Amino acid sequence: MKTSRLIIVVALVGLFSVSAGGATTWWMLKNRGAPPAGAPPEAAPKTVTDTRAFKYVSLEKVIVMLRNKAGEPVSHYLALDLVFMTPTESERVTRDHLPLLRSVTVKELSQLTMETASHLSVEELTGRINQAYQQTYADDPAGMPFAEAMIGKLIIE
C-alpha cells in the first residue's frame, strides 16, 4: 500500500511538471513578438490620431507685398485667406491672436520675390507659415492655440 501511494504521488508530480512545462512553452510562444513587461516602448513611429473636436477660425485678406528684382518697376503682391484648425476649447484664444498671426504671416512671406512665390506650391507656403508660427510660439508656455494653419485662398499677382 505504501508503494502504491508512492507511485501515485510520483505520477502526480510528473504530470504536474509536464503540464507546467507545456503551459510555459505555450505562453512563451504566444508572447514571442511582444516586448517584455516593463520594457520601454519601441521608438517606431506611430500614427497618432487627434480625437479632439475642432473648429475652424478664418483670417481673411492677408495681403503681402512681394520683393521686386532690382530695377523692376511693377509691384507684385500675394493675397491669401488662412484657416486655423483649433480645438473647440481654444477657439476664443485663437480669435484673440489673429492680429499676431497676421503679422507673423506678413513678416514671413514678405521675404519672397514674385518668382520664388510663383514657384512654391500651396503645401510649401503652408509649411513656411506653420514653421513661422511654431517659432513664434516656441517660448510661449501655453503653446500654439491652434493645431494647424491652412491656406483657404491664394492669389499671386
C-alpha positions as CSV (number, residue, x, y, z in Angstrom):
1,M,0.0,0.0,0.0
2,K,2.9,2.3,0.7
3,T,4.4,1.6,-2.6
4,S,1.2,2.3,-4.5
5,R,0.8,5.7,-2.7
6,L,4.4,6.5,-3.6
7,I,3.8,5.6,-7.2
8,I,0.6,7.8,-7.3
9,V,2.5,10.7,-5.8
10,V,5.4,10.4,-8.2
11,A,2.9,10.1,-11.1
12,L,1.1,13.2,-10.0
13,V,4.3,15.2,-9.5
14,G,5.4,14.1,-13.0
15,L,2.0,15.0,-14.5
16,F,2.2,18.4,-12.8
17,S,5.7,19.0,-14.1
18,V,4.8,18.1,-17.7
19,S,1.7,20.3,-17.5
20,A,3.6,23.3,-16.2
21,G,6.3,22.9,-18.8
22,G,3.7,22.7,-21.6
23,A,1.9,25.8,-20.3
24,T,5.1,27.7,-20.0
25,T,6.1,26.7,-23.6
26,W,2.7,27.7,-24.9
27,W,2.8,31.1,-23.1
28,M,6.3,31.9,-24.4
29,L,5.4,31.0,-28.0
30,K,2.3,33.1,-27.8
31,N,4.2,36.2,-26.5
32,R,7.3,35.7,-28.6
33,G,6.8,39.0,-30.5
34,A,5.6,41.1,-27.6
35,P,8.1,43.2,-25.6
36,P,8.9,42.1,-22.1
37,A,6.8,43.6,-19.3
38,G,8.2,46.8,-18.1
39,A,10.3,47.3,-21.2
40,P,10.3,50.9,-22.7
41,P,8.1,51.2,-25.8
42,E,10.0,50.9,-29.1
43,A,10.9,54.0,-31.0
44,A,8.9,53.0,-34.1
45,P,6.9,55.9,-35.4
46,K,3.2,55.6,-34.5
47,T,0.4,57.4,-36.1
48,V,-1.4,59.5,-33.5
49,T,-4.9,60.4,-34.2
50,D,-6.1,63.6,-32.6
51,T,-9.7,62.9,-31.4
52,R,-10.4,66.4,-30.1
53,A,-13.3,68.4,-31.5
54,F,-12.0,71.2,-33.8
55,K,-13.4,74.4,-35.1
56,Y,-12.1,76.4,-38.0
57,V,-11.2,80.1,-37.5
58,S,-10.7,82.3,-40.5
59,L,-8.2,85.1,-41.1
60,E,-9.2,86.8,-44.3
61,K,-7.5,89.2,-46.7
62,V,-3.8,88.9,-45.7
63,I,-2.0,91.0,-48.3
64,V,1.7,90.8,-48.7
65,M,3.8,93.0,-51.0
66,L,6.4,90.7,-52.7
67,R,10.0,91.9,-53.1
68,N,11.0,93.2,-56.6
69,K,14.0,92.3,-58.5
70,A,16.5,95.2,-58.9
71,G,15.1,97.7,-61.4
72,E,11.7,96.1,-61.8
73,P,9.1,98.9,-61.9
74,V,5.9,96.9,-61.1
75,S,5.0,95.9,-57.6
76,H,3.6,92.4,-57.0
77,Y,1.5,91.1,-54.2
78,L,0.3,87.9,-52.6
79,A,-3.2,87.8,-51.1
80,L,-4.4,84.8,-49.0
81,D,-7.1,83.7,-46.6
82,L,-5.9,81.5,-43.8
83,V,-8.0,78.9,-41.8
84,F,-6.8,77.8,-38.4
85,M,-7.8,74.3,-37.2
86,T,-8.3,75.0,-33.5
87,P,-9.6,72.8,-30.6
88,T,-13.0,73.9,-29.5
89,E,-11.7,75.0,-26.1
90,S,-9.0,77.2,-27.7
91,E,-11.3,79.0,-30.3
92,R,-11.5,82.2,-28.3
93,V,-7.7,82.4,-27.8
94,T,-7.1,81.8,-31.5
95,R,-9.5,84.6,-32.4
96,D,-7.7,86.9,-29.9
97,H,-4.4,86.1,-31.5
98,L,-5.5,86.8,-35.1
99,P,-3.6,90.2,-35.3
100,L,-0.4,88.5,-34.2
101,L,-1.0,85.7,-36.7
102,R,-1.5,88.2,-39.5
103,S,1.7,90.0,-38.5
104,V,3.8,86.8,-38.4
105,T,2.4,85.7,-41.8
106,V,3.2,89.1,-43.4
107,K,6.7,89.0,-41.9
108,E,7.4,85.5,-43.2
109,L,6.0,85.9,-46.7
110,S,7.3,89.5,-47.4
111,Q,10.8,88.0,-47.8
112,L,9.7,86.3,-51.1
113,T,10.1,87.6,-54.6
114,M,7.4,87.2,-57.2
115,E,9.5,84.5,-58.9
116,T,10.0,82.5,-55.7
117,A,6.4,82.8,-54.6
118,S,5.0,81.7,-58.0
119,H,7.2,78.5,-57.9
120,L,6.2,77.5,-54.4
121,S,3.3,75.0,-54.1
122,V,0.4,75.6,-51.6
123,E,1.9,72.9,-49.4
124,E,5.3,74.6,-49.3
125,L,3.7,78.0,-48.5
126,T,1.6,76.4,-45.8
127,G,4.8,74.7,-44.4
128,R,6.6,78.1,-44.2
129,I,3.7,79.7,-42.5
130,N,3.3,76.9,-39.9
131,Q,7.0,76.9,-39.2
132,A,6.9,80.7,-38.6
133,Y,4.0,80.2,-36.1
134,Q,5.9,77.4,-34.4
135,Q,9.0,79.6,-33.9
136,T,6.7,82.5,-32.7
137,Y,5.1,80.3,-30.1
138,A,8.2,78.4,-29.1
139,D,8.8,80.4,-25.9
140,D,5.1,80.6,-25.0
141,P,4.3,78.2,-22.2
142,A,0.7,77.9,-23.4
143,G,1.9,76.9,-26.8
144,M,0.0,77.5,-30.1
145,P,-3.8,77.8,-29.6
146,F,-4.4,76.0,-32.8
147,A,-3.2,72.7,-34.3
148,E,-2.5,73.8,-37.9
149,A,-2.9,76.7,-40.3
150,M,-4.2,76.1,-43.8
151,I,-4.5,78.3,-46.8
152,G,-8.1,78.8,-47.9
153,K,-7.4,81.1,-50.8
154,L,-4.3,82.2,-52.6
155,I,-3.7,84.9,-55.2
156,I,-0.3,85.9,-56.5
157,E,-0.4,88.9,-58.8
